[in-house]
Amino acid sequence: MTKLSEAYVRWADLEARGSSVLYETWARAVAADEQVLALVEGLPPGKRQPNLVFAAARAAGGPVDAYERLRPWLVEHWSEVRTVALARATQTNEAARCAVLLPALSRLEGPLALVEVGASAGLCLLPDRYSYRYRAPGGVVSLDPDDGPSPVVIECDVDDPALVPARVPEVVWRAGIDLAPLDVSDPDDVAWLRTLVWPEHDDRRDRLDAACALAASDPPRVVRGDLLADLDALLDCAPPDAHLVVFHSAVLVYVDPAGRARFAERMGSLDGTWVANEGSRVLPSSAGVPHDGRNVLTVDDVPLARTHPHGRSVARL
């Protein structure tokens, strides 16, 4: 079995199983399909991940159906799939991730100035504009913005009442950085964001539509740039009288180990707080946490909790 085949099986086991039956079966089928694997291996290394390949196939018009129907279409239309994969990136902008970031953000002394690394369209830069319903052992805790309930309501399971945020944080400034920012007012960009949502996840697509509509009324600033070369220039724009918070979710996994180390070193000297929501194998500080497909929420490189990659739950370590 090739490394790519193993990667697809691992993704099926840890990411898709229990979340998307279709994507799990597709990933296992591709892992055993030498012809399709060869096509995928023709992509640059950073473009071979299952969620990008599958989203590119769907965006190019592929059938969202059993692999037996997808496969002949995929082989015949590979040039179109390749074009989409090369032009796009895995920029899943899941607003529900704000629910698993809030246990950290709500405990910081404010007001906050937020900088998101790998911001995509900037939907996670709006944690103060969403409503939350935390299902905790003692019951449901509701949190709403100061001006009333939001059209975006995020539900999240919490296993420890101590992790339930006490409030929605006050945000006075926000900005993001991304290699290829997406625009919530661009129908093509929004269509790509919808395609990145896994097939069975209708609730996530509905939430995405509501979050995009909310963001379009007052879009967050997201600049084009590299997290190593261009971040400092953006940080210099933050107001000095606010608590600076740099955060990111499932971003450093796409950065090589040397780049991760440089970024972590920079965050170590940050005049503010660093909040990371990454896989357990991404940052050395999380290396001791079992790898089960969930992310690890860390604050200033100290692990705090396990989080569902799409924001559905947060659990004490």
Sequence and secondary structure as in RCSB ss.txt:
>XXXX:A:sequence
MTKLSEAYVRWADLEARGSSVLYETWARAVAADEQVLALVEGLPPGKRQPNLVFAAARAAGGPVDAYERLRPWLV
EHWSEVRTVALARATQTNEAARCAVLLPALSRLEGPLALVEVGASAGLCLLPDRYSYRYRAPGGVVSLDPDDGPS
PVVIECDVDDPALVPARVPEVVWRAGIDLAPLDVSDPDDVAWLRTLVWPEHDDRRDRLDAACALAASDPPRVVRG
DLLADLDALLDCAPPDAHLVVFHSAVLVYVDPAGRARFAERMGSLDGTWVANEGSRVLPSSAGVPHDGRNVLTVD
DVPLARTHPHGRSVARL
>XXXX:A:secstr
  HHHHHHHHHIIIIITTT HHHHHHHHHHHT HHHHHHHHTS GGG  HHHHHHHHHHTT  SS HHHHHHHHH
HTHHHHHHHHHH       TTHHHHHHHHHTTS SSEEEEEET TTSGGG GGGSEEEEEETTEEEEE  TTS  
S EEEEEES GGGS SS   EEEEEEEESS   TT HHHHHHHHHHS TT HHHHHHHHHHHHHHHHS  EEEE 
 TTTTHHHHHTTS TTSEEEEEEES GGGS HHHHHHHHHHHHT SSEEEEEEETTTSGGGTTS  SS EEEEET
TEEEEEE TTSSEEEE 
